[in-house]
Structure formats: C-alpha cells, structure tokens
C-alpha cells in the first residue's frame, strides 16, 4: 500500500514538473499581445512611475531648457509622423547621464545628459532612441517581462505600496532592454534622424565618447553602464548611416545652445 502511494506521488511530481517546464517555454507576452494592452493601464502606470521619479528629483522648469529639448524632439516627431502632442516630456534636475521612456508616452531627460552633450544632435540621437522604445511598445514589453502583468495591474488598482512603485520606476529607468530591442532602438533611431534631416553621426559619437571617457562606469551613468558594448553599438550605428555628405538642418543656433549649456552647468 505504501509503495503504491509512493509511486503515485512520484507520478504526480513528474507531471507537475513536466507541466511547469512546458508552461515556462510559452511566450505569454507574445500570445497575449502586449501591443494591445489596455491604454488605461499604461496611463496609470506612466503617472505612478513619473510621480515616484519626481518625488526624488526636482523637475526643471526653466523655459529655455525645456523649450530647447522640446524643439529638438518636435523636429524628430514632425518628420516621422509621430504625434508630438501625445508625448509628455520631463526634465529632471539630476546630474546622472540619463534619458528614458515611461509607459503612456512619457520621456524623461536628466540634466546630466545635456551637460555631457557637445552638440544638440547628440541629444537628438538619445531622444530618437527613446522614441523608438515608445513607438515599438518596448516599455510595456520590458515591464511585463521583468515585473509581471499581475503586479503591474495591482500597482494601478491600489494594491501596491510605495516601495513596489519605486521598484517599477527603478526597473524602467536604470536597467537595460534586451539586445534585440536595444539594436532596434539604435538603428530605427538613426532612421528617425535621417528622415528629419538631422545629422545622425553624433549619435554614435556620443556612445563612443562615453565608452572612451569612462573605463570604470558608475551606475549613475545609465547610457553607458546599462547599455553594454557601446563601442560595438557605435560601430553598428556608423555602418548603418554609411557615407553621407548631406546638408543637415541646424537644430539649435549657436547662441541658444551656448545659453542652454550655461544654464545646466
């Protein structure tokens, strides 16, 4: 009798692990098509994450700083059939070199990114990269994969504490997308710049400059520490651009760029 029960238990355990293994191989994110996720969920998530980030850093309201970044962003969106009015641009007073996309079309730029940029086209390259993350729904795919759909839903229905929201904010602002999504954002970002007649070469220069200047990267330097193999990515971007002698648009005139840099320094 005991032997029979023992064998039954082994069979049950074997079935359990077989089912678990099979389920773990199913791409639920693809099956349930996160691209069609309810807009209300994204809207609530974007608002909650933004409030969490804003509670830790002051939002810059200087009109020259904000309008300059908005103008760069508009030139990209306008020529790529992206609705500029849907994008919620924020600039935070932090010296971290960082920019990232949030659910519901938020883009957050940190002051350190502007400080580090040598030309406005470098900022344009970063913005184009983040726009791709928004347009291709990379943000929600990343959150569902790393955090889990049930936790995200719970966070928007009042079932998550402040610590959970902060953890979600850290996931989206300080960790990498997978290599495929990063490559897509790099190369499509270049295409966005070319379509807008913005010089794309500073995008690769920006990555390569950071890779050269920071051998031991602090975690704060998001755009290099959380985007590995920056030299290789810079090379891939350069190859994607190819040879060019195009007469590109001027993003910001020299006086405005100089004034912007003076404010953020």
N, C-alpha and C positions, 0 to 999 in steps of 0.2 A: 504493500500500500504506500509506504513512504517513498519507495523507489518510483512509483507511478507519479506521485505528486511532484517529486524532484524533477522528473523528466518533463512534466507539464510546465513547470516553472522555467526550465531551460528553453522550451519551445516558445513560451510567451516572451521571454527576454530576447530570444533570437529574432522573433517577429518585430518586437519593439525597436530594436536597433536597426533592423532592415528598413522599417518604415521611416525612422528618423533619418537614416542615411539617404534614403531616396528623396525625402522632402527637402533635405538640405541642398540637394543639387538642382532644385527647381528655381528658376529665376522669377520669383514672385514679383519683383519690381517691374519686369518686362510684361509679365502676364496681366497684371492689373493696370498697366499703362499709366505710370505716374504723370505722363504728359497731360492726362485728362483729369488730374486730381482737382477736387473742388476748389474754386477760386477763394471761397470764404476761408478755407483752412490756410492757404498761402497768405491771405491778407492778415489774418490774426497772428500767424507765426512771424511775419515780417514786422508787425507792430510790436509784438512782445520782445523779439530779439533786438530791435532798434532801441526800445526803451531801456533794455538791460545794458546795451553798449553805451548809451547816452548817460546813464547813471554813473559810469566810471570815467568818462571824459567829457569835457566841456565842448559843446558844439560851436564852431566858429561861425560868426555872423557877419564878419567884415564883408562889405558889399563887393569890394574889388576881388577878394579871394574867391568868393562864391560865384560871382558873375563870370570870372575868367574861366573857371573849371566848367561852368555851365556852357559857356560859349564853345569850348573845345568839344564837350560832349554833344552839343547840338550839331556841330559840323559833321560829326560821325553819323549820328542818327538820321539826320535830314537826307543824306545821300544813300542811306541803306534801308529806307522805308521802315524805320523803327520809330514808333510814336514817342517823341521826346516828352510829351506831357504826361505819359504814364510813368516815367522814371522819377524816383524820389532820390535826389542827390543830397548827401550829407557830407560835411567836412568837420572832422573832429580835431581838437587841439591835442594831438599826440605826436611825439617825435619818432614813433615807430614808422618804418618804411612799409606802408601797407595800403592796400585798397582791396575791397571785397564786395561781392554781391550777396544780397539777402533775398529771401522769398518776397514775392509781391513787388518785384522791380525796384528794390532799394539798391543803391550803390553808395558805399561808404568810402570816403577818401580820407586818409590821415595826413596831417600837416607834414610829417616827415617825408612823405613821398614827394611833395612839392619842393621841400628843402633839398632833397637829393637830386632832383632832376636838373639837368644842364640846359635843356631846351623844352619848350612846351610839347613838342612832338613825342618826347618820352612819356609824358603824362597821357597823351592821346593813345599811345600804344597800350598802356596799362588799362585805360578805360575801355578800349576796344576789346581787350582780352576779357574783361569782366562783363561786358555787354554780351559776348558770346555765351558766357555761363548763364546769363539770364534768358537769352533768346532760345537756347537749346535745352532749357529746363534742367541744367546740370545741378542747380542749387538744391531743388527738391529731391532729385535722384540721390544726391550725396547724403542729405539728411535722413531720408528713408533707409538708406543702406547702413548708415552709421548709428543712428539713434533708434530707428524703428517707428513704423507707422502708428502703432498704438500709443507710444509715448508722445509723439507729436500731436496726435488728436487729444490726448489727455491734457497736454500743455495748453491747448487752446480752449478747453472746456472747464478750466479752473481746477483741474485735478493734479496740477504740478506745482511744486513750491518754487521759490525764487532760485534756489540752488539748481534745480533742473533747467530752468530757463537760461541761467548763466552758463550751464554746461552746453546747452544747444548753441548759445552765442559763441562760445569758445570753439566749438566744432566747426562752425561755418567761417569764423574769422581767422583761425590760426592753424588749420590743418589742410593737407593737400587733397586735391581731387585725384582720381586715378590717372595713370599716364595717358590713357586714350583721351579722356576728357580734357586734360591739360594741352595735349597736342592739338586737339580740335580747336580749343580756345586760342592757342597761339596762331595757327595758320588761318583760321577764319577771321581772327582779329586783324591780321595783315590784309586780308581781302577787304575788310571793312574800311581800313585806312586808304587803300588804293582806290576803292570806289568813291571815297570822299576827297580824293586828290590830296591826301596828307602823306607826307614822306614817312614810309614805314621803317626805314633803316634805323632811326633812333630807338625803335622798339628792341631790336637785337643788341644795339649798343648799350642800352640800359641794363639788360641782363648780363652782358659780358663785363660791363664796368663793375657791377656788384660782385660778380664771381672773382674778379681780379683784386678788388679792394678789400674783400672780407674773406680771409683764409679760414678763420675760425668764427663762424657766424653765430651771433647771439640769437636766441629765439625770437627776439623782437623784430628782427629783420625778416619779415614774413616773405617778401617777394623773392628772397634767395633761399632762406632756410627751409621754407615749406614748398619750394619748387625746385626739386633736386635736378642735378645735371644741367645747370643753367648754361654752361658753355656749349653743351651739345644742343640745347634748345636754341641758343642764339645762332648757332651754325645752321640749324634746320630752318629758322626764320629767314636768315640771309639767303639760303639756297632757294627758298620759296619765293622771295622777292625777285631774285635774278638781277641781271644788269638793267639799270634804269638811268635815263637822263631826263626824266620828266620834270617839268617846271611846276613844282608843287605849290599849293596855297600856303599863305602865311597864316598861322593860327592866331598868334598874338603879336602885335608890333613890339619892337624892342623896348620902348618906353613902358608899355603896360607890363611886359614880362619882368623888367627890372623893378618896377613898383611892387609887383606880386612877390618877387623874391625878397625884397626888403621887408615886407610885412611879415612873412613867415619865418624869417631868420631870427 
